[in-house]
Amino acid sequence: MNGNGVHGKNPVNSKTPNGTGVTGSGLHRLSGNGSLYPTKVKSRRLRWDVKPSEMANNTLNPIRAIVDGMKLTPNPDKPMIALSIGDPTVFGNLPTDDTVIQAMKDAIDSQKYNGYAPSIVQSSRGSIILVSLLSFPPSQDVILTSGCSQAIDLAISVLCNPGDNILVPCPGFSLYKTLAVSMGIEVKLYNLLPEKSWEADLKHLESLIDERTSCLIVTNPSNPCGSVFTKEHIQKILKVASRHCVPILADEIYGNMVFPGCSCPSLASLSSDVPILSCGGLAKRWLVPGWRMGWILIHDRNNVFGPALHQGLVKLSQRILGACSIIQGALESILNNTPQSFYNNTIGFLKSNSEICFNELSTVPGLNPIMPSGAMYLMVGIEMDHFPDFKGDVDFTEHLVTEQSVFCLPASAFEYPNFFRIVVTVPEELMVEACGRIREFCQRHYRPSSCNSNDLDQ
């Protein structure tokens, strides 16, 4: 033992592998340049050069890209009616239920939900969600997220790698492409068929699948179409996914928001072998999109996802510290105590407004509305040949604002030109007024087809 109480023959002042001195007492000695760290020869930046990341540069919201480029100058003689915003709270005519508000108040007053909350829900609390969502079968776990948008983000992130591709409905919610492209994931669009109430073109869908297809996104009910797939059509979609071993991301944020006479079984309730990540949330059915409470229901089949994917979702959910703890505290009461009459009244209003819009626009020359079966949207086709004053749906809707102060979202935002989307959550009197203005606009600009020589001969 040396004088410093260290066994062995090592000298008191030895060199570490990196060349710094270490005393026998365990204290680091400064190197020759007066630093703890060795001198390294390296280049030095001569000027500032800070750039946004590739992910930031590759992030694009198609809706914002189109709307921000439009010249929207309303007619000063007519108050603006915006039929473009997918937020049911904008006009104040669709408040959430009092029981939902009370649940929030109780959660705040309890002082139990001021801290961080877990993002994964298991056992009893998970079953609360599943029971309340009616047609949703039991899932392995529930991941709580900051809105359904984050649920979709996590689902794509856990299923896909850069260079993979995903299948996305067209027309479809633009966020899918925004998220995927920013991650280096290719987006392949499969067609929905307006003449078949927006059913998926199954042959086209299947033709797009290859060895790098990592996910099929199915939106049911649909944004922007307001369509609802039948049980039989869902089963056909599942057969395609099963044949090619492709998991499904089911965007079911509008689940149960279907009109009377229609049914909307969840994809998981019909799947025997296709694993499904079902994304949902409070936003639309409970009319509180700003509260940002969403979830992913993990529906594994035959252990295809297994513990690795499950753990991957948990890890991704922990990149932020979960959904708002106060909303989590109120969730059980919201799901269990919201009266059925609230849901019925909301659906009844949406159906009534949809029927008003459809019936009014069906008799307008040059327009072809498609009656929805759920959600809160209606798509209208434009026979552009009869409107030669306009270059396309963007130009059409831009001039509709200029002349009539009615803003409908051009469907080019959903990569589906020559249509526009109407949000049917506005008060009834505004829906009637808006349809009247659209009729006036179309009557002014509509041009009948010119007769050809054969017609003249006859």
C-alpha angles and dihedrals in degrees: 000000000000127000092274094058094255120134120228140036098284112129118253093243109046134168122245118221091263092054101252120131122250120191123219090253089062095255119138116238121216117255123238094276092056094255134113088230128066120254112265126195107228139148120259126220109249096196142017113274111169116160134174116261123260089249091056092046091049093051113101131161105210093203093054091043091057100037094046089054094052122098100231110183110154123215104265090216094059127056114241119259111193113202091166107079119092093210113109092200098062098097097035093233095110108055120173119253122280090240089060092052091046091051089057093048091050092050091052095044092050091065087213098113106052095105136065116299131205118260096212122070122199140173117356100009090047090053090052090063093045095049091048093050088062105201096041114107122222114288132201094244143343121232112201115216142181095266130320090285091067090045089058090045092053093044093053091043094053095045102041141059128195108282093031121112134223130203114235129183119249115242091031146139107298095220092078092065093040091057098039098049091049087058095049093256120141118234119216115191120217117198128249115207116232092193088060096047090268098303114165117265094238096191091052091045093052093047090061096057119105138155091283095053104117103168143021115208117209119185112198121195090026135240115222098016104047087220125146122207118228121236090253093053093048089053090053090052090050091052091056091049091047093050092056099033094239118153120226131233103204113201100202100160088130093046111146091012091114130130121253112279093033128094128203113193114190116251092239092057089062100039121099099170111007112093114225138197105204116201122200143137150175096273104097110018092046093035096234107114092154093061090073102214117150139149147200118222109205110217106179121184124203089346092289092143092037125175094304096065091040090054090045090059091049091052093049091049089056094060084089123026097258134261121324109297093218092056089047089053091052096042099091092052093044094052097042103037107038104113121239089234089068092057092044093051092050093049092044091054094047092049093048093050091046091053092049091050095044095047093047097047095041089073095048111104112242097020127101112188119190115217111236126220099206149342113061106282140092126194122215124198119218120212093217093187087070093051105057091162089075134062096212146314094307092053091043094053093042092057090044087063093045095050105028107018091235117131119200120171113250109235091228081086085069092042090254109112128200094037134086131204125230122199108217099202096096120109113278095248090054091049090054091047093047093050090050091053092048089052091051091049094050093046089055096050103030116114120190119230113274115245116251125219093266091056090051092050090055 
